[in-house]
Amino acid sequence: MQTLAAAAAVQACSTGFAKQVYASEAGDIVMQLGWLGSNGVLGEAAALKHGFFKDAGLNLTITPGGPNVDGIASVASGRAQVGQYSSSPPIMMARAAGIPIKAIAAGFQRHPFALFSLPRAPVHKAQDLIGKRIAVQATAVILVKAVLALNNIAEKDVEIIVSGADVTPVLNGQADVVTGWETNVHGISVLGADRVVLPLWDTGVQLYANLYYASDDTIEKNQKVLESFLSATAKGWQFARDNPEAAVDALVELYPNLNRKDELEAVGAVVEASFNSTSKQAGWGAMDPANWDKQIKLFDELKQFKSAPPTVADIMTDAVLGATKTIRMG
């Protein structure tokens, strides 16, 4: 449940522990991350810096995750009121396993996971993967298999090489393709300006990223708190979109171990993943039930569910999105 696409985020994220930020006379709320602090909370950092959570009556504490932290269990048990996970598959897996959580918003409308290659063996479309050697992190192998399955490419027609998080295999000729996140601008820049990028989204595997989720109990009994949280978070991400440099300053202040230069390089890709034609029509954080249905069917085809696959109603709710649409449209 804690593997799959989510761990692909780890290689793209700078690490760190956020200092707790308190606002006097505000209601406490804890957000549990699925990984260590990174530009995935750029909007939250901006919202904290500029008082959007305080204005919403909330005192937000961001709790880091990591490879040894079961963030989903923390949210399901009520230790955290809301969680953020890097990719949608773990949310589906958790629900299929009977864990009572639902997605309430999608921070990244377009998943930043991608396949990178060089002009000597370019991969412009999924069919170009045939005959190629693909270096991929162990926990992201399922994403490559999803690309192959959705594009009717037999696994025997490619060579999957389990590797680390860097792009070295392509540079030294051990592989033709390496996977990673487009938001890891600093890490992939060593491939050069002429690198070829095939976004996961463009292969037809259209997953959400930066998912916000809560337990069924919290959604049922404390929806107003989630509405306040999502409203303040949306304002933070809107601020980041309109003031990227100031948002990066807030992020680095919150996580002093992050490199400001690297984050400034990445902020454009982060904002691009967060705002697109969907967000223009339905606001930041919007989710499409039809998209969720496609994800469920794909991962069921890949036999990722140990029991019956969840339904769309099992894994998402648009109640909080609906109540905050006016604010999220900003």
C-alpha positions in Angstrom: 0.0 0.0 0.0 2.8 2.4 0.8 4.8 1.7 -2.3 3.7 1.9 -5.9 3.9 5.3 -7.5 4.0 7.2 -4.2 7.7 6.4 -3.6 8.6 7.8 -6.9 8.1 11.1 -5.2 10.8 10.5 -2.7 13.5 10.6 -5.3 12.2 13.9 -6.5 11.8 15.6 -3.1 14.4 17.4 -1.1 14.1 16.2 2.5 13.5 18.0 5.8 11.4 18.4 8.8 9.1 21.4 9.0 9.1 23.5 12.1 5.6 23.6 13.7 3.8 26.9 13.0 1.2 28.0 15.5 -1.4 30.7 15.3 -2.9 31.9 18.6 -6.5 31.2 19.3 -6.8 29.0 16.2 -8.2 25.5 15.9 -5.6 22.8 15.7 -5.3 20.7 12.5 -2.6 18.3 11.5 -1.7 17.5 8.0 0.3 14.2 7.6 2.6 14.0 4.6 3.3 10.8 2.8 7.0 11.8 2.4 9.5 14.3 3.8 9.0 18.1 3.3 9.4 19.3 -0.3 7.9 21.7 -2.9 4.8 19.5 -2.7 3.7 21.8 0.1 4.7 25.0 -1.7 1.1 26.3 -1.3 0.9 25.4 2.3 4.1 27.2 3.0 2.8 30.3 1.3 -0.5 30.0 3.2 1.3 29.7 6.5 3.6 32.6 5.8 0.8 35.0 4.7 -1.7 34.0 7.4 -4.3 32.2 5.2 -4.7 29.4 7.7 -4.9 31.8 10.6 -7.6 33.8 8.8 -9.5 30.5 8.3 -9.4 29.9 12.1 -6.9 27.1 11.8 -3.6 26.3 13.4 -1.8 24.0 11.0 0.9 21.6 11.9 2.6 19.7 9.0 3.9 16.3 10.1 6.5 14.7 7.8 6.3 11.2 6.5 9.0 9.0 5.0 9.8 5.4 4.2 9.2 4.3 7.8 6.0 6.3 8.5 2.6 5.0 7.7 0.9 8.3 6.9 -2.3 6.7 5.7 -2.7 4.8 9.0 -2.2 8.1 10.9 -5.0 9.8 8.9 -7.3 6.8 9.1 -6.9 6.6 12.9 -7.6 10.3 13.4 -4.1 11.2 14.6 -4.1 13.6 11.6 -7.2 15.3 10.2 -5.9 15.4 6.7 -3.2 13.8 4.7 -1.3 14.5 1.5 0.1 11.7 -0.7 2.2 11.9 -3.8 0.1 9.7 -6.1 -3.4 8.3 -6.4 -2.6 4.5 -6.5 -1.9 4.1 -2.7 -5.3 5.7 -2.0 -7.0 3.1 -4.1 -4.9 0.3 -2.6 -5.7 1.4 0.9 -9.4 1.6 0.3 -9.4 -1.8 -1.4 -7.7 -3.1 1.8 -10.6 -1.8 3.9 -8.9 1.4 5.2 -11.6 4.1 5.6 -10.1 7.1 3.7 -11.2 9.1 0.7 -9.5 11.7 -1.5 -10.9 15.2 -1.1 -8.8 17.1 -3.6 -6.0 16.7 -6.2 -3.2 19.2 -5.8 -1.5 18.3 -9.0 -4.0 18.0 -11.9 -1.4 16.4 -14.1 1.0 13.8 -12.6 4.6 15.0 -13.0 6.0 11.5 -13.4 7.8 11.1 -16.8 10.2 9.0 -18.8 13.4 10.7 -19.9 15.6 9.8 -22.8 18.4 11.3 -24.9 18.4 12.1 -28.7 20.6 9.0 -29.4 17.6 6.8 -28.4 14.6 9.1 -28.1 11.2 8.1 -26.7 8.6 10.5 -27.9 5.6 8.2 -27.5 4.8 5.0 -25.7 5.4 2.8 -28.8 9.0 4.1 -28.9 9.7 2.1 -25.7 9.7 -1.2 -27.6 13.3 -2.6 -27.6 14.4 0.0 -25.0 16.1 -0.5 -21.6 14.1 1.3 -19.0 15.8 2.2 -15.6 13.1 2.7 -13.0 13.0 2.8 -9.2 11.6 -0.4 -7.7 8.5 1.3 -6.3 7.7 2.8 -9.7 7.9 -0.3 -11.8 4.1 -0.6 -11.6 3.9 2.7 -13.4 6.0 1.5 -16.3 3.9 -1.7 -16.4 0.8 0.5 -16.5 2.2 2.4 -19.6 3.0 -0.9 -21.3 -0.4 -2.4 -20.6 -2.4 0.6 -21.6 -0.5 0.9 -24.9 -0.6 -2.9 -25.7 3.2 -3.4 -25.4 4.3 -6.8 -24.1 6.7 -6.7 -21.2 9.0 -9.0 -23.0 9.5 -6.3 -25.6 11.3 -4.0 -23.2 14.0 -4.5 -20.5 13.1 -3.1 -17.1 16.2 -2.3 -15.0 15.5 -1.6 -11.3 17.8 1.3 -10.4 18.3 4.1 -7.9 16.8 7.5 -8.0 19.3 9.3 -10.2 19.7 9.5 -14.0 23.1 7.9 -14.2 22.0 4.7 -16.1 21.1 6.8 -19.1 24.2 8.9 -18.9 26.6 5.9 -18.7 24.7 3.9 -21.4 23.3 1.2 -19.1 19.8 2.3 -20.0 18.0 4.1 -22.8 15.2 5.6 -20.6 15.1 6.7 -16.9 12.0 7.6 -14.9 11.5 10.5 -12.5 9.4 13.5 -11.7 9.4 16.6 -13.9 9.3 18.7 -10.8 12.8 17.4 -9.9 14.3 20.0 -12.3 17.7 20.0 -10.6 18.0 16.3 -10.8 17.1 15.9 -14.4 18.9 18.9 -15.7 22.1 16.8 -15.9 20.6 15.1 -18.9 21.0 18.3 -20.9 18.7 20.7 -22.6 18.1 18.4 -25.5 16.7 15.6 -23.3 13.4 14.0 -24.5 10.5 14.0 -22.0 7.5 11.7 -22.3 5.1 12.6 -19.5 3.2 9.7 -17.9 0.0 11.6 -18.5 0.7 11.6 -22.3 1.0 7.8 -22.4 -2.6 7.6 -21.2 -1.8 6.7 -17.6 -3.5 9.8 -16.2 -3.0 9.6 -12.4 -3.5 12.4 -9.9 -0.6 13.6 -7.7 -0.4 15.5 -4.4 -3.6 14.0 -3.3 -5.4 15.4 -0.2 -7.4 12.8 1.7 -9.2 12.3 5.0 -10.9 9.6 7.0 -14.5 8.8 6.5 -15.1 9.8 10.1 -13.5 13.2 9.6 -15.4 13.8 6.4 -18.7 12.9 8.1 -18.2 14.7 11.4 -15.8 17.6 10.6 -16.4 18.6 7.0 -16.4 22.3 7.9 -12.8 22.0 9.2 -11.8 20.3 5.9 -13.6 23.1 4.0 -11.6 25.7 6.0 -8.4 23.8 5.4 -9.0 23.4 1.7 -10.0 27.1 1.3 -6.8 28.3 2.9 -4.7 25.8 1.0 -6.2 26.8 -2.3 -5.4 30.5 -1.5 -1.8 29.4 -0.8 -1.4 27.6 -4.1 -3.0 30.5 -5.9 -0.5 32.8 -4.2 2.3 30.5 -5.3 1.0 30.6 -8.9 1.0 34.4 -8.9 4.0 35.0 -6.8 6.4 32.0 -7.3 9.5 33.6 -5.9 7.8 34.8 -2.7 6.3 31.3 -2.4 9.7 29.7 -2.7 11.0 32.1 0.0 8.2 30.9 2.3 9.0 27.2 1.5 12.7 27.6 2.3 11.8 29.5 5.5 9.6 26.6 6.5 12.2 24.0 5.5 15.6 25.6 5.8 17.5 22.6 4.5 16.0 23.1 1.0 18.1 24.9 -1.6 16.5 28.2 -2.8 18.1 28.0 -6.2 16.9 24.5 -6.8 13.4 25.4 -5.7 13.3 28.4 -8.0 14.2 26.2 -10.9 11.5 23.7 -10.0 8.7 26.2 -9.1 7.5 26.6 -12.7 7.0 22.8 -13.1 5.2 22.6 -9.8 2.8 25.4 -10.7 2.2 23.9 -14.1 1.2 20.6 -12.6 -1.2 22.4 -10.2 -3.0 24.6 -12.6 -4.3 23.8 -16.1 -7.5 23.8 -18.2 -9.3 21.7 -15.6 -8.4 24.1 -12.7 -9.6 27.0 -14.9 -13.0 25.3 -15.2 -13.4 23.7 -11.8 -10.8 25.4 -9.6 -7.6 24.3 -7.9 -7.8 20.8 -6.5 -10.6 19.6 -8.7 -11.1 15.9 -9.3 -13.0 14.1 -12.1 -14.9 10.9 -11.1 -14.5 9.6 -14.6 -10.7 9.9 -14.3 -10.8 8.0 -11.0 -12.9 5.3 -12.7 -10.2 4.8 -15.4 -7.5 4.6 -12.8 -9.4 1.9 -10.9 -10.0 -0.2 -14.1 -6.3 0.1 -15.1 -5.0 -1.0 -11.8 -7.6 -3.8 -11.6 -6.3 -5.0 -15.0 -2.8 -5.0 -13.6 -4.1 -7.1 -10.7 -3.0 -4.6 -8.0 -6.0 -5.2 -5.8 -5.9 -8.1 -3.4 -9.6 -8.1 -3.2 -12.5 -6.6 -5.1 -11.6 -3.2 -6.6 -13.0 -0.1 -4.9 -15.6 2.0 -6.5 -15.3 5.7 -7.3 -17.6 6.5 -4.4 -15.3 4.5 -2.1 -12.1 6.4 -2.9 -13.2 10.0 -3.5 -15.8 12.6 -2.4 -16.5 16.0 -4.0 -18.3 17.3 -1.0 -15.5 19.5 0.2 -14.6 20.6 -3.3 -18.2 21.6 -3.9 -18.4 23.6 -0.7 -15.2 25.6 -1.5 -15.6 26.1 -5.3 -16.0 29.8 -5.2 -12.7 30.2 -3.3 -10.8 27.6 -5.3 -11.7 29.4 -8.5 -9.5 32.3 -7.6 
